[in-house]
Amino acid sequence: VAMETVSLEHQIQSVQRHITFLKKEQMELLHDLHLEILRLQKHCSELTHDLEMKELEARQQDVLDRELEEKCRAMEAQLQEKEKDNLELRKELQQKETLVAALRSSLRSKERRFLEELKRRSHRVTILDTELQKQTEAAAY
């Protein structure tokens, strides 16, 4: 009986040591788990913050994109208006160039008639001058 009691005491002490060891291991494991939970919570907070920042940036980029699209549409409308004005100015320029060509042609025609009239009158002056010289010589003789 005494042997069995010693053996039981040894077994109880062994079980108590195992229980103490397991409690210590469990405490370390719980501590490590708490640290891991804190690290994961911190990481989760950082990721949430990053996600919120990216969403904010995406919303800001969307606003910028919309503003740029509106500006592009306005610029395209201005460009179309300028092209329309340009076309009208080209038509007007073409009409004026046609008018200038017609005026040049008319001017050349009038210049030719003027030169012909000038030649005719010059010839007439020469004839009259010759007659005048003859009459002057006849009167002087």
Secondary structure, 3 states (H helix, E strand, C coil): CHHHHHHHHHHHHHHHHHHHHHHHHHHHHHHHHHHHHHHHHHHHHHHHHHHHHHHHHHHHHHHHHHHHHHHHHHHHHHHHHHHHHHHHHHHHHHHHHHHHHHHHHHHHHHHHHHHHHHHHHHHHHHHHHHHHHHHHHHHHC
